[in-house]
Amino acid sequence: MFIAHLHYQRPIDVINSHVQAHRDYLDTLYATGKLIVSGRKADQTGGVIVFATSDRSEVEAIIAKDPFHSLDLATYELIEFDPAKYDPKFADIYL
């Protein structure tokens, strides 16, 4: 499983001017079942995305199309982990 930890590279007013395009893109991913949850960090220095895939190349392709990435607004720290426990409704993601 993958979590992306986004780190904003521009002032928050610049980020905010592009946030709708970023959220619209994420909506397309939710519609296809590729994401579990996403959101801005409380301190507004970045965000977090939890992916519903264990395929690193797929995650990297998703990130490459994100407006925050293509406009160099954020860097993405990918964290891969193996869930030891999870809610059964997510079993098809991990098994």
C-alpha positions in Angstrom: 0.0 0.0 0.0 1.1 3.6 -0.6 0.8 6.9 1.1 2.0 10.1 -0.6 3.1 12.8 1.7 3.0 16.1 -0.2 5.3 19.0 0.6 4.2 22.3 -0.9 7.0 24.1 -2.8 5.2 27.4 -3.3 3.5 30.0 -1.0 0.0 28.9 0.2 -1.7 31.6 -2.0 -0.1 30.0 -5.1 -1.2 26.5 -3.9 -4.7 27.8 -3.3 -5.0 29.2 -6.8 -4.5 25.6 -8.1 -6.2 23.6 -5.5 -9.5 23.2 -7.5 -7.6 21.6 -10.4 -5.8 19.3 -8.0 -9.1 18.3 -6.3 -10.9 17.8 -9.7 -8.1 15.4 -10.7 -8.4 13.5 -7.4 -12.2 13.3 -8.0 -11.4 11.3 -11.2 -9.3 8.9 -9.2 -12.0 8.5 -6.5 -14.5 7.7 -9.3 -12.3 4.8 -10.5 -11.5 3.5 -7.0 -7.8 4.4 -6.9 -7.9 6.5 -3.7 -9.0 5.9 -0.2 -8.6 9.3 1.4 -6.8 12.6 0.8 -6.5 16.0 2.4 -4.4 19.0 3.4 -2.2 18.8 6.5 -3.6 21.0 9.3 -0.4 23.2 9.2 -1.0 23.8 5.4 2.5 22.8 4.4 1.3 19.9 2.3 -1.1 17.0 2.2 -1.6 13.3 2.3 -3.0 10.9 -0.2 -3.7 7.2 0.6 -3.9 5.0 -2.6 -6.1 2.0 -3.1 -3.4 0.2 -5.1 -0.2 -1.7 -4.2 1.4 -1.1 -7.7 4.2 1.4 -7.4 4.3 2.2 -11.1 0.5 2.9 -11.1 1.0 5.3 -8.1 3.9 7.1 -9.9 1.8 7.4 -13.0 -1.1 8.9 -11.0 1.2 11.4 -9.4 2.8 12.4 -12.7 -0.7 13.6 -13.9 -1.5 15.5 -10.7 -1.5 19.3 -11.4 0.4 19.9 -8.1 3.2 17.7 -9.6 3.1 18.9 -13.2 3.1 22.6 -12.1 6.0 21.9 -9.6 3.8 23.0 -6.7 4.5 20.0 -4.5 7.0 17.2 -4.0 5.7 13.7 -3.2 7.3 11.5 -0.6 6.0 8.0 -1.3 5.7 5.7 1.7 5.1 2.0 1.0 4.0 -0.3 3.8 2.4 -3.6 4.3 -0.8 -3.3 6.3 -0.8 -5.8 9.2 -4.4 -5.0 10.1 -7.2 -3.3 8.2 -11.0 -2.9 8.1 -12.4 -5.9 6.2 -14.1 -3.6 3.7 -10.6 -2.9 2.3 -9.6 -6.6 2.0 -9.8 -6.5 -1.8 -7.1 -3.8 -1.9 -4.6 -5.9 0.1 -5.3 -9.5 -0.8 
